[in-house]
Amino acid sequence: MLVIVVLLALACRAVLAQIGPRYSVQLKAGMYTPAQQGRVELAGSGLALIRYQGLAILAVGADADAYSAEAVRHWPVADLLVLTPANHGRYGGLAPLASLHGLGVVLPELGGHLAVPPPDGQGPRWYPLHTWDALHLRKGKTSLRVTAMPGQPGTAHVAGFMLELGHGRASYRVYLGCTPLADEELRALPDRLPGADLALLPAQQGLQLLPLRRRQAPEPLAAEGYAFTAVRR
């Protein structure tokens, strides 16, 4: 009996040892302020820039006006790009991102037009994620965890990405949705994503914000941006 218990314990330990992020990225530390405040900014039509503690993340939908080879050249400098798939048949593949040499790109792992090309050392670094896969990134004292999230129960596709930005014991969780949501889906989002602080969602006209803790109505992401403060957990 004792032998069986020991074997089970060793097996559980082996399984737990395999649990972890699919990708781990370490970036060189830059200048940052110790304040716990961050900001979501509108950087183009369908393009958002999330800043926190010296870390900059771009989020864009593949059917957004800002997603083109010409527009990419004018994007702000960032540490990571999160790409959500197109919804309206305007998708230009991954070719518009070819000039982003060395930039990490998180995207759903799908086949067809979203198939990730083999690395060639010239273009972006691809980080395709299945549902529940995660990427951990650290830049100095600032950390980021990106998790591919499922949709409604019974679905297996990636419905969005949860970004948890952290510094010490404080963090802020931003959900990036892949597709526009109906009114009833918006109302159910706070219960479907317990612990999330803010949702950034595609809409018919650009991007919209949904503060999840306050259960407010969604509002357009305005030019002046949206300031947020990390939460101690």
C-alpha atoms as an extended CHARMM CRD file, in Angstrom:
* protein
*
       233  EXT
         1         1  MET       CA              0.0000000000        0.0000000000        0.0000000000  PROA      1               0.0000000000
         2         2  LEU       CA              2.8220000000        2.3620000000        0.8990000000  PROA      2               0.0000000000
         3         3  VAL       CA              4.5290000000        1.6340000000       -2.4200000000  PROA      3               0.0000000000
         4         4  ILE       CA              1.3330000000        2.5300000000       -4.3110000000  PROA      4               0.0000000000
         5         5  VAL       CA              0.9880000000        5.8190000000       -2.4240000000  PROA      5               0.0000000000
         6         6  VAL       CA              4.6030000000        6.7350000000       -3.1510000000  PROA      6               0.0000000000
         7         7  LEU       CA              4.2060000000        5.9180000000       -6.8420000000  PROA      7               0.0000000000
         8         8  LEU       CA              1.0410000000        8.0120000000       -7.0490000000  PROA      8               0.0000000000
         9         9  ALA       CA              2.7990000000       10.9280000000       -5.3410000000  PROA      9               0.0000000000
        10        10  LEU       CA              5.7190000000       10.7070000000       -7.7690000000  PROA      10              0.0000000000
        11        11  ALA       CA              3.3450000000       10.5380000000      -10.7260000000  PROA      11              0.0000000000
        12        12  CYS       CA              1.4440000000       13.6100000000       -9.5130000000  PROA      12              0.0000000000
        13        13  ARG       CA              4.7100000000       15.4700000000       -9.0240000000  PROA      13              0.0000000000
        14        14  ALA       CA              5.8030000000       14.5780000000      -12.5580000000  PROA      14              0.0000000000
        15        15  VAL       CA              2.5110000000       15.8590000000      -13.9750000000  PROA      15              0.0000000000
        16        16  LEU       CA              2.6940000000       19.0840000000      -11.9780000000  PROA      16              0.0000000000
        17        17  ALA       CA              6.2710000000       19.6280000000      -13.1400000000  PROA      17              0.0000000000
        18        18  GLN       CA              5.0000000000       19.6920000000      -16.7250000000  PROA      18              0.0000000000
        19        19  ILE       CA              2.3800000000       22.3410000000      -15.9860000000  PROA      19              0.0000000000
        20        20  GLY       CA              3.5140000000       25.7810000000      -17.0300000000  PROA      20              0.0000000000
        21        21  PRO       CA              3.3810000000       28.3310000000      -19.8020000000  PROA      21              0.0000000000
        22        22  ARG       CA              3.8110000000       27.2200000000      -23.3810000000  PROA      22              0.0000000000
        23        23  TYR       CA              6.2240000000       30.1110000000      -23.9040000000  PROA      23              0.0000000000
        24        24  SER       CA              8.4630000000       32.1160000000      -21.5600000000  PROA      24              0.0000000000
        25        25  VAL       CA              9.9740000000       35.3880000000      -22.7530000000  PROA      25              0.0000000000
        26        26  GLN       CA             12.5030000000       37.5820000000      -20.9810000000  PROA      26              0.0000000000
        27        27  LEU       CA             12.9950000000       41.1450000000      -22.2410000000  PROA      27              0.0000000000
        28        28  LYS       CA             15.6950000000       43.6090000000      -21.3500000000  PROA      28              0.0000000000
        29        29  ALA       CA             14.5010000000       46.0190000000      -18.6950000000  PROA      29              0.0000000000
        30        30  GLY       CA             13.8760000000       49.6000000000      -19.7640000000  PROA      30              0.0000000000
        31        31  MET       CA             12.8320000000       52.8040000000      -18.0440000000  PROA      31              0.0000000000
        32        32  TYR       CA              9.6560000000       52.5550000000      -15.9670000000  PROA      32              0.0000000000
        33        33  THR       CA              7.8650000000       54.4010000000      -13.2320000000  PROA      33              0.0000000000
        34        34  PRO       CA              7.0740000000       52.6460000000       -9.9220000000  PROA      34              0.0000000000
        35        35  ALA       CA              3.4760000000       53.9480000000      -10.0310000000  PROA      35              0.0000000000
        36        36  GLN       CA              0.8380000000       51.2250000000      -10.3410000000  PROA      36              0.0000000000
        37        37  GLN       CA             -1.1630000000       53.0290000000      -13.0170000000  PROA      37              0.0000000000
        38        38  GLY       CA             -1.4590000000       51.9700000000      -16.6320000000  PROA      38              0.0000000000
        39        39  ARG       CA             -3.3260000000       53.1370000000      -19.7140000000  PROA      39              0.0000000000
        40        40  VAL       CA             -5.1800000000       51.7460000000      -22.7270000000  PROA      40              0.0000000000
        41        41  GLU       CA             -4.7340000000       54.0790000000      -25.7020000000  PROA      41              0.0000000000
        42        42  LEU       CA             -6.2760000000       54.2270000000      -29.1550000000  PROA      42              0.0000000000
        43        43  ALA       CA             -3.3620000000       53.9100000000      -31.6100000000  PROA      43              0.0000000000
        44        44  GLY       CA             -5.3030000000       53.5410000000      -34.8620000000  PROA      44              0.0000000000
        45        45  SER       CA             -8.5920000000       52.2820000000      -36.2710000000  PROA      45              0.0000000000
        46        46  GLY       CA             -9.0180000000       48.9660000000      -34.4800000000  PROA      46              0.0000000000
        47        47  LEU       CA             -5.5800000000       49.2230000000      -32.8570000000  PROA      47              0.0000000000
        48        48  ALA       CA             -5.0110000000       49.6340000000      -29.1070000000  PROA      48              0.0000000000
        49        49  LEU       CA             -1.8190000000       50.2420000000      -27.1380000000  PROA      49              0.0000000000
        50        50  ILE       CA             -1.7280000000       48.9850000000      -23.5410000000  PROA      50              0.0000000000
        51        51  ARG       CA              1.0090000000       50.5120000000      -21.3640000000  PROA      51              0.0000000000
        52        52  TYR       CA              1.9970000000       49.4240000000      -17.8800000000  PROA      52              0.0000000000
        53        53  GLN       CA              5.2340000000       49.8290000000      -15.9340000000  PROA      53              0.0000000000
        54        54  GLY       CA              7.4600000000       50.2650000000      -18.9950000000  PROA      54              0.0000000000
        55        55  LEU       CA              5.7570000000       47.4320000000      -20.8840000000  PROA      55              0.0000000000
        56        56  ALA       CA              3.8710000000       48.1900000000      -24.1240000000  PROA      56              0.0000000000
        57        57  ILE       CA              1.4410000000       45.7660000000      -25.7830000000  PROA      57              0.0000000000
        58        58  LEU       CA             -0.3430000000       46.3000000000      -29.0920000000  PROA      58              0.0000000000
        59        59  ALA       CA             -3.7130000000       44.6520000000      -29.7160000000  PROA      59              0.0000000000
        60        60  VAL       CA             -5.2540000000       44.5880000000      -33.1900000000  PROA      60              0.0000000000
        61        61  GLY       CA             -7.8590000000       42.6310000000      -35.0960000000  PROA      61              0.0000000000
        62        62  ALA       CA             -6.8580000000       41.1960000000      -38.4620000000  PROA      62              0.0000000000
        63        63  ASP       CA             -9.8350000000       42.8880000000      -40.1120000000  PROA      63              0.0000000000
        64        64  ALA       CA             -9.1420000000       46.3330000000      -38.6090000000  PROA      64              0.0000000000
        65        65  ASP       CA             -8.3160000000       49.3240000000      -40.7950000000  PROA      65              0.0000000000
        66        66  ALA       CA             -4.9800000000       49.5880000000      -38.9790000000  PROA      66              0.0000000000
        67        67  TYR       CA             -4.0200000000       46.0800000000      -40.1450000000  PROA      67              0.0000000000
        68        68  SER       CA             -2.1690000000       46.6020000000      -43.4140000000  PROA      68              0.0000000000
        69        69  ALA       CA              1.4560000000       46.6180000000      -44.5200000000  PROA      69              0.0000000000
        70        70  GLU       CA              1.3680000000       50.4090000000      -44.9060000000  PROA      70              0.0000000000
        71        71  ALA       CA             -0.2880000000       51.0670000000      -41.5340000000  PROA      71              0.0000000000
        72        72  VAL       CA              2.0640000000       48.6870000000      -39.6940000000  PROA      72              0.0000000000
        73        73  ARG       CA              5.0150000000       50.9240000000      -40.5670000000  PROA      73              0.0000000000
        74        74  HSD       CA              3.4390000000       53.6950000000      -38.4780000000  PROA      74              0.0000000000
        75        75  TRP       CA              2.4880000000       51.6190000000      -35.4510000000  PROA      75              0.0000000000
        76        76  PRO       CA              3.9860000000       52.7160000000      -32.1150000000  PROA      76              0.0000000000
        77        77  VAL       CA              6.9130000000       50.7420000000      -30.7510000000  PROA      77              0.0000000000
        78        78  ALA       CA              5.8070000000       47.8590000000      -28.5180000000  PROA      78              0.0000000000
        79        79  ASP       CA              7.1660000000       44.7940000000      -26.7450000000  PROA      79              0.0000000000
        80        80  LEU       CA              4.4400000000       42.3870000000      -27.8840000000  PROA      80              0.0000000000
        81        81  LEU       CA              1.5560000000       42.2170000000      -30.3580000000  PROA      81              0.0000000000
        82        82  VAL       CA             -1.6730000000       40.3030000000      -29.7380000000  PROA      82              0.0000000000
        83        83  LEU       CA             -3.4840000000       39.5460000000      -33.0110000000  PROA      83              0.0000000000
        84        84  THR       CA             -7.1030000000       38.4200000000      -33.1270000000  PROA      84              0.0000000000
        85        85  PRO       CA             -8.5190000000       36.7900000000      -36.2790000000  PROA      85              0.0000000000
        86        86  ALA       CA            -10.6770000000       38.5260000000      -38.8430000000  PROA      86              0.0000000000
        87        87  ASN       CA            -14.4510000000       38.3480000000      -38.8080000000  PROA      87              0.0000000000
        88        88  HSD       CA            -15.5300000000       39.9880000000      -42.0370000000  PROA      88              0.0000000000
        89        89  GLY       CA            -13.5100000000       38.3620000000      -44.8030000000  PROA      89              0.0000000000
        90        90  ARG       CA            -10.9650000000       41.1690000000      -45.0980000000  PROA      90              0.0000000000
        91        91  TYR       CA             -8.1030000000       39.1870000000      -43.6520000000  PROA      91              0.0000000000
        92        92  GLY       CA             -4.7640000000       39.7330000000      -45.3930000000  PROA      92              0.0000000000
        93        93  GLY       CA             -2.9570000000       36.8050000000      -43.8010000000  PROA      93              0.0000000000
        94        94  LEU       CA              0.2060000000       37.4370000000      -41.8120000000  PROA      94              0.0000000000
        95        95  ALA       CA              1.9740000000       39.2700000000      -44.6290000000  PROA      95              0.0000000000
        96        96  PRO       CA              1.2580000000       42.7820000000      -43.2220000000  PROA      96              0.0000000000
        97        97  LEU       CA              3.4240000000       41.9190000000      -40.2030000000  PROA      97              0.0000000000
        98        98  ALA       CA              6.5060000000       40.9760000000      -42.2110000000  PROA      98              0.0000000000
        99        99  SER       CA              8.2900000000       44.2570000000      -41.4060000000  PROA      99              0.0000000000
       100       100  LEU       CA              8.0230000000       43.7520000000      -37.6200000000  PROA      100             0.0000000000
       101       101  HSD       CA             11.4350000000       42.1480000000      -37.2920000000  PROA      101             0.0000000000
       102       102  GLY       CA             11.8600000000       40.3710000000      -33.9640000000  PROA      102             0.0000000000
       103       103  LEU       CA              8.5360000000       41.4900000000      -32.4500000000  PROA      103             0.0000000000
       104       104  GLY       CA              6.6720000000       38.7470000000      -30.5950000000  PROA      104             0.0000000000
       105       105  VAL       CA              3.1840000000       38.0740000000      -31.9860000000  PROA      105             0.0000000000
       106       106  VAL       CA              0.5550000000       36.1460000000      -30.0060000000  PROA      106             0.0000000000
       107       107  LEU       CA             -2.3050000000       34.7050000000      -32.0670000000  PROA      107             0.0000000000
       108       108  PRO       CA             -4.7180000000       31.7490000000      -32.0180000000  PROA      108             0.0000000000
       109       109  GLU       CA             -3.2150000000       28.5320000000      -33.3610000000  PROA      109             0.0000000000
       110       110  LEU       CA             -5.3680000000       27.7560000000      -36.3610000000  PROA      110             0.0000000000
       111       111  GLY       CA             -4.7700000000       26.3260000000      -39.8040000000  PROA      111             0.0000000000
       112       112  GLY       CA             -5.5120000000       27.7800000000      -43.2210000000  PROA      112             0.0000000000
       113       113  HSD       CA             -5.0160000000       31.5140000000      -43.5530000000  PROA      113             0.0000000000
       114       114  LEU       CA             -3.8440000000       31.7730000000      -39.9110000000  PROA      114             0.0000000000
       115       115  ALA       CA             -1.1770000000       29.0710000000      -40.2590000000  PROA      115             0.0000000000
       116       116  VAL       CA              2.0890000000       30.3770000000      -38.8520000000  PROA      116             0.0000000000
       117       117  PRO       CA              5.0190000000       30.2480000000      -41.2740000000  PROA      117             0.0000000000
       118       118  PRO       CA              8.2590000000       28.5780000000      -40.1630000000  PROA      118             0.0000000000
       119       119  PRO       CA             10.7260000000       30.9740000000      -38.5230000000  PROA      119             0.0000000000
       120       120  ASP       CA             13.2590000000       32.5060000000      -40.8830000000  PROA      120             0.0000000000
       121       121  GLY       CA             15.0490000000       34.8650000000      -38.5020000000  PROA      121             0.0000000000
       122       122  GLN       CA             13.8190000000       37.9110000000      -40.4340000000  PROA      122             0.0000000000
       123       123  GLY       CA             10.2030000000       38.5130000000      -39.4790000000  PROA      123             0.0000000000
       124       124  PRO       CA              8.2550000000       38.4270000000      -36.1970000000  PROA      124             0.0000000000
       125       125  ARG       CA              8.5360000000       35.7460000000      -33.5270000000  PROA      125             0.0000000000
       126       126  TRP       CA              5.2770000000       33.7840000000      -33.5900000000  PROA      126             0.0000000000
       127       127  TYR       CA              3.5630000000       32.5390000000      -30.4300000000  PROA      127             0.0000000000
       128       128  PRO       CA              0.4520000000       30.5740000000      -31.5140000000  PROA      128             0.0000000000
       129       129  LEU       CA             -1.7810000000       29.4870000000      -28.6270000000  PROA      129             0.0000000000
       130       130  HSD       CA             -4.4390000000       26.8220000000      -28.2280000000  PROA      130             0.0000000000
       131       131  THR       CA             -7.2140000000       27.2850000000      -25.6600000000  PROA      131             0.0000000000
       132       132  TRP       CA             -5.7030000000       27.5520000000      -22.1490000000  PROA      132             0.0000000000
       133       133  ASP       CA             -2.1570000000       27.8680000000      -23.5040000000  PROA      133             0.0000000000
       134       134  ALA       CA             -0.1930000000       30.7140000000      -21.9190000000  PROA      134             0.0000000000
       135       135  LEU       CA              2.7790000000       32.9460000000      -22.5740000000  PROA      135             0.0000000000
       136       136  HSD       CA              4.7600000000       34.4320000000      -19.6860000000  PROA      136             0.0000000000
       137       137  LEU       CA              6.7650000000       37.5770000000      -20.3740000000  PROA      137             0.0000000000
       138       138  ARG       CA              8.9530000000       39.5270000000      -17.9770000000  PROA      138             0.0000000000
       139       139  LYS       CA             10.5440000000       42.9080000000      -18.5390000000  PROA      139             0.0000000000
       140       140  GLY       CA             12.5180000000       44.0450000000      -15.5260000000  PROA      140             0.0000000000
       141       141  LYS       CA             10.1470000000       43.9260000000      -12.5590000000  PROA      141             0.0000000000
       142       142  THR       CA              7.0330000000       43.9400000000      -14.7540000000  PROA      142             0.0000000000
       143       143  SER       CA              5.3600000000       40.6730000000      -15.7030000000  PROA      143             0.0000000000
       144       144  LEU       CA              2.7300000000       39.6930000000      -18.2400000000  PROA      144             0.0000000000
       145       145  ARG       CA              0.7620000000       36.4880000000      -18.6100000000  PROA      145             0.0000000000
       146       146  VAL       CA             -1.2790000000       35.9800000000      -21.7960000000  PROA      146             0.0000000000
       147       147  THR       CA             -3.7800000000       33.0990000000      -21.6760000000  PROA      147             0.0000000000
       148       148  ALA       CA             -5.8860000000       31.9170000000      -24.6210000000  PROA      148             0.0000000000
       149       149  MET       CA             -9.4630000000       31.7700000000      -23.3470000000  PROA      149             0.0000000000
       150       150  PRO       CA            -12.3600000000       29.5860000000      -24.5330000000  PROA      150             0.0000000000
       151       151  GLY       CA            -15.7870000000       30.8600000000      -25.4300000000  PROA      151             0.0000000000
       152       152  GLN       CA            -19.1630000000       29.6250000000      -24.2620000000  PROA      152             0.0000000000
       153       153  PRO       CA            -19.3630000000       26.1200000000      -22.7230000000  PROA      153             0.0000000000
       154       154  GLY       CA            -19.1220000000       23.4520000000      -25.3890000000  PROA      154             0.0000000000
       155       155  THR       CA            -16.8760000000       25.4960000000      -27.6980000000  PROA      155             0.0000000000
       156       156  ALA       CA            -13.1950000000       24.7350000000      -28.2600000000  PROA      156             0.0000000000
       157       157  HSD       CA            -11.9910000000       27.7250000000      -30.2660000000  PROA      157             0.0000000000
       158       158  VAL       CA            -10.0340000000       30.6410000000      -28.8070000000  PROA      158             0.0000000000
       159       159  ALA       CA            -12.5870000000       33.3630000000      -28.0140000000  PROA      159             0.0000000000
       160       160  GLY       CA            -10.1340000000       35.8700000000      -26.5690000000  PROA      160             0.0000000000
       161       161  PHE       CA             -6.9570000000       36.4480000000      -24.5970000000  PROA      161             0.0000000000
       162       162  MET       CA             -6.6010000000       37.3170000000      -20.9250000000  PROA      162             0.0000000000
       163       163  LEU       CA             -3.7110000000       39.6860000000      -20.2460000000  PROA      163             0.0000000000
       164       164  GLU       CA             -2.5810000000       39.9110000000      -16.6420000000  PROA      164             0.0000000000
       165       165  LEU       CA             -0.0890000000       42.7270000000      -16.1450000000  PROA      165             0.0000000000
       166       166  GLY       CA              1.6920000000       42.6400000000      -12.8190000000  PROA      166             0.0000000000
       167       167  HSD       CA              4.2730000000       44.3130000000      -10.6220000000  PROA      167             0.0000000000
       168       168  GLY       CA              4.8940000000       42.8340000000       -7.1930000000  PROA      168             0.0000000000
       169       169  ARG       CA              1.5980000000       41.7760000000       -5.6270000000  PROA      169             0.0000000000
       170       170  ALA       CA             -0.5210000000       44.1080000000       -7.7680000000  PROA      170             0.0000000000
       171       171  SER       CA             -1.9000000000       43.2220000000      -11.1790000000  PROA      171             0.0000000000
       172       172  TYR       CA             -4.5460000000       44.2180000000      -13.6930000000  PROA      172             0.0000000000
       173       173  ARG       CA             -6.4270000000       41.8100000000      -15.9740000000  PROA      173             0.0000000000
       174       174  VAL       CA             -7.5440000000       42.8820000000      -19.4310000000  PROA      174             0.0000000000
       175       175  TYR       CA             -9.5980000000       40.5520000000      -21.6150000000  PROA      175             0.0000000000
       176       176  LEU       CA             -9.1260000000       40.9820000000      -25.3830000000  PROA      176             0.0000000000
       177       177  GLY       CA            -12.1110000000       39.5950000000      -27.2560000000  PROA      177             0.0000000000
       178       178  CYS       CA            -11.7580000000       38.0780000000      -30.7190000000  PROA      178             0.0000000000
       179       179  THR       CA            -15.2970000000       38.7310000000      -31.9490000000  PROA      179             0.0000000000
       180       180  PRO       CA            -18.0690000000       41.2870000000      -31.3530000000  PROA      180             0.0000000000
       181       181  LEU       CA            -20.5470000000       40.2000000000      -28.6820000000  PROA      181             0.0000000000
       182       182  ALA       CA            -24.3240000000       40.4650000000      -28.5890000000  PROA      182             0.0000000000
       183       183  ASP       CA            -25.9680000000       42.3870000000      -25.7530000000  PROA      183             0.0000000000
       184       184  GLU       CA            -26.7570000000       39.2690000000      -23.7290000000  PROA      184             0.0000000000
       185       185  GLU       CA            -23.1670000000       38.0530000000      -24.1190000000  PROA      185             0.0000000000
       186       186  LEU       CA            -21.8780000000       41.4180000000      -22.8820000000  PROA      186             0.0000000000
       187       187  ARG       CA            -24.1020000000       41.2060000000      -19.8070000000  PROA      187             0.0000000000
       188       188  ALA       CA            -22.8300000000       37.6810000000      -19.0730000000  PROA      188             0.0000000000
       189       189  LEU       CA            -19.1450000000       38.5410000000      -19.5170000000  PROA      189             0.0000000000
       190       190  PRO       CA            -18.4260000000       39.5910000000      -15.8780000000  PROA      190             0.0000000000
       191       191  ASP       CA            -19.7590000000       36.2390000000      -14.6310000000  PROA      191             0.0000000000
       192       192  ARG       CA            -17.9270000000       34.2850000000      -17.3460000000  PROA      192             0.0000000000
       193       193  LEU       CA            -14.6300000000       36.0070000000      -16.5270000000  PROA      193             0.0000000000
       194       194  PRO       CA            -14.4670000000       36.2880000000      -12.7250000000  PROA      194             0.0000000000
       195       195  GLY       CA            -11.3920000000       38.1970000000      -11.6210000000  PROA      195             0.0000000000
       196       196  ALA       CA            -11.0440000000       40.1640000000      -14.8490000000  PROA      196             0.0000000000
       197       197  ASP       CA            -10.9910000000       43.9500000000      -14.5450000000  PROA      197             0.0000000000
       198       198  LEU       CA            -11.5730000000       45.2530000000      -18.0670000000  PROA      198             0.0000000000
       199       199  ALA       CA            -12.6640000000       43.9070000000      -21.4530000000  PROA      199             0.0000000000
       200       200  LEU       CA            -11.4160000000       45.3790000000      -24.7430000000  PROA      200             0.0000000000
       201       201  LEU       CA            -13.7510000000       44.2300000000      -27.4760000000  PROA      201             0.0000000000
       202       202  PRO       CA            -14.1440000000       44.7120000000      -31.2310000000  PROA      202             0.0000000000
       203       203  ALA       CA            -17.2410000000       46.6400000000      -32.2390000000  PROA      203             0.0000000000
       204       204  GLN       CA            -18.8390000000       47.8140000000      -35.4470000000  PROA      204             0.0000000000
       205       205  GLN       CA            -17.1360000000       51.1650000000      -34.9860000000  PROA      205             0.0000000000
       206       206  GLY       CA            -13.6100000000       50.5330000000      -33.6960000000  PROA      206             0.0000000000
       207       207  LEU       CA            -13.0030000000       49.2020000000      -30.1840000000  PROA      207             0.0000000000
       208       208  GLN       CA            -15.0730000000       49.3660000000      -27.0180000000  PROA      208             0.0000000000
       209       209  LEU       CA            -14.2280000000       49.0800000000      -23.3330000000  PROA      209             0.0000000000
       210       210  LEU       CA            -16.2600000000       47.2400000000      -20.7380000000  PROA      210             0.0000000000
       211       211  PRO       CA            -15.2570000000       47.7870000000      -17.0650000000  PROA      211             0.0000000000
       212       212  LEU       CA            -16.1230000000       44.3740000000      -15.6460000000  PROA      212             0.0000000000
       213       213  ARG       CA            -15.8640000000       45.0450000000      -11.9180000000  PROA      213             0.0000000000
       214       214  ARG       CA            -18.2530000000       47.9950000000      -12.0570000000  PROA      214             0.0000000000
       215       215  ARG       CA            -20.6140000000       46.2380000000      -14.4800000000  PROA      215             0.0000000000
       216       216  GLN       CA            -20.9640000000       49.3920000000      -16.5490000000  PROA      216             0.0000000000
       217       217  ALA       CA            -22.2190000000       49.5670000000      -20.1010000000  PROA      217             0.0000000000
       218       218  PRO       CA            -19.5450000000       49.2920000000      -22.8050000000  PROA      218             0.0000000000
       219       219  GLU       CA            -18.0740000000       52.5620000000      -24.0470000000  PROA      219             0.0000000000
       220       220  PRO       CA            -15.9830000000       53.3850000000      -27.1300000000  PROA      220             0.0000000000
       221       221  LEU       CA            -12.2220000000       53.5500000000      -26.6340000000  PROA      221             0.0000000000
       222       222  ALA       CA            -11.7550000000       57.3030000000      -27.0150000000  PROA      222             0.0000000000
       223       223  ALA       CA             -8.6770000000       59.1520000000      -28.2570000000  PROA      223             0.0000000000
       224       224  GLU       CA             -7.7800000000       60.2790000000      -24.7170000000  PROA      224             0.0000000000
       225       225  GLY       CA             -7.5030000000       56.6330000000      -23.6330000000  PROA      225             0.0000000000
       226       226  TYR       CA             -8.4860000000       54.8530000000      -20.4420000000  PROA      226             0.0000000000
       227       227  ALA       CA             -6.3690000000       54.9180000000      -17.2760000000  PROA      227             0.0000000000
       228       228  PHE       CA             -6.3420000000       51.9380000000      -14.9230000000  PROA      228             0.0000000000
       229       229  THR       CA             -4.7780000000       51.1080000000      -11.5800000000  PROA      229             0.0000000000
       230       230  ALA       CA             -3.3890000000       47.7110000000      -10.6330000000  PROA      230             0.0000000000
       231       231  VAL       CA             -5.2380000000       45.7530000000       -7.9470000000  PROA      231             0.0000000000
       232       232  ARG       CA             -3.5080000000       44.0920000000       -4.9940000000  PROA      232             0.0000000000
       233       233  ARG       CA             -4.4780000000       40.4330000000       -4.9610000000  PROA      233             0.0000000000
